[in-house]
Amino acid sequence: MRGFALIVHRDLRIALRRKGDIVNVLVFFVLVASLFPLGIGPEPNQLRAIAPGVVWVGALLAALLSLPRLFAADFTDGTLEQMLIAPQPLIAVVLAKITAHWLSTGLPLALAAPLIGLQYGLPSEALLVLLASLLLGTPVLSMLGAAGAALTLGARGAGALLGLLLLPLYVPVLVFGAGAVAAAMSGLDPLSYLSLLGALLAVSSLIGPWAACAALRVALD
Amino acid sequence: MLETTALACERGGLRLFSDLGFALDGGGLLRVRGGNGSGKTTLLRTLAGLTRPAAGTVRWKGGAIDDSYRSELLFLGHAPALKDEFTVLENLAFSARLAGRDFSEDVLRKALAQLGIDRLAHLPAGHLSQGQRRRTALARLALPEPAPLWLLDEPLAALDDQAIGSVSALCTAHLAAGGLLVLTSHQDVVVAAPAAQSIDLGG
């Protein structure tokens, strides 16, 4: 537990000192989401119809963009080696890094999403569901992403490989996340979609961190 | 305390060494020699539990290496494990905490002073020279109540004479206090040890 708090604290401090990384992710998200109206045209009903998908795809790609950095810096400078031989269990280290990653990318993305939804003219109850779906869905992206980032550690072209590896796994999150918002817009109950996202979070938090641990041990062997 | 029996290591399918056995007790120094690529680093990483041996075992106090072994181990590899965004002091504090040891700023600064980098305490590690980075990593050796087993991989690389002197003195004090030290080095480190052994991996 001490090791967990120590590493969350440290990673957040690093993130705060390299604000550029957080800003990059957010700017990418906003850019992707604002290119669609330019390409499709300013028809409000059409934009409102595609908004849930666009916001979710943007958030997903932005999260993917931030993932290669999750372990890479600690791997190159030797800190990861020290983490592996530290008395703290490796799973605590990995969970801490995932938590810090989510706090510094997933959470800002989730908080920025309603602003983009507003520009697409989403009704207020849909905005709330959009926020809820991202708050449940982005941790899944970080959990599964950690396993992917650990597996591609040290590989050439890790970014592209990571995309190929993770996008299929991200599909259910995208479907249920965008589905929840679309349901809210058409007056249906989004709760079933949100519970499915919750189930995905439960499953991915059981699998992702352990897979990441195993992959890290192999990467540093 | 630290023993290996019939240890063999491979790297990329290539057998580096095999049938390596030694036993190291309190106050014991083991020098690992050998040419480039002879497996010195691999041996140290195997002893640290990072790399799995191809054959043989590493035992600590008669048992297999486990979590309690890790809290009695101080391993310094090639990479100094410093974050460029953090100051020298913050880096030292973090590496000590990661190993489960918490120290006040005074104690940390004293350790930095022993390596001659006290005045750099508040400088971000990104601004340090290669030798200064090395000294920052080595400052862990000067912290009080160090772990009993030190595994140092080329600790003197990029250091000047003054720093080499401080590191030798720290190693000598560690061994005199009953600690164990495994060292790889191309240079001849002057370390007075109650019991010194050396292994030549050839190459």
Contacts between the chains, C-beta under 8 A, distances in Angstrom:
chain1	res1	chain2	res2	distance
A	2	B	100	7.8
A	3	B	98	7.4
A	6	B	94	7.6
A	6	B	97	5.4
A	6	B	98	6.8
A	7	B	98	8.0
A	10	B	94	5.9
A	13	B	85	7.8
A	13	B	86	7.7
A	14	B	83	6.3
A	14	B	85	5.2
A	14	B	86	7.6
A	17	B	85	4.3
A	17	B	86	8.0
A	18	B	85	6.2
A	73	B	83	7.9
A	76	B	79	7.3
A	77	B	79	5.6
A	77	B	80	7.4
A	77	B	81	6.0
A	77	B	82	6.2
A	77	B	83	6.8
A	77	B	84	7.9
A	78	B	77	5.7
A	78	B	78	7.1
A	78	B	79	2.6
A	78	B	80	6.2
A	78	B	81	3.9
A	79	B	81	4.6
A	79	B	83	7.0
A	81	B	50	6.4
A	81	B	75	7.7
A	81	B	77	5.6
A	81	B	79	6.9
A	81	B	81	6.8
A	82	B	75	7.5
A	82	B	81	4.9
A	82	B	95	6.4
A	82	B	98	5.9
A	82	B	99	7.8
A	83	B	98	6.6
A	84	B	50	6.1
A	85	B	48	5.3
A	85	B	49	6.1
A	85	B	50	6.4
A	85	B	70	5.4
A	85	B	73	6.2
A	85	B	75	5.6
A	86	B	70	6.4
A	86	B	98	4.9
A	86	B	99	6.0
A	86	B	100	7.3
A	87	B	67	6.0
A	87	B	68	7.8
A	87	B	70	4.9
A	87	B	71	3.7
A	87	B	99	6.9
A	87	B	100	4.8
A	88	B	98	7.4
A	88	B	100	7.4
A	89	B	67	7.2
A	220	B	50	5.7
A	221	B	50	7.1
A	221	B	51	5.4
A	221	B	52	6.2
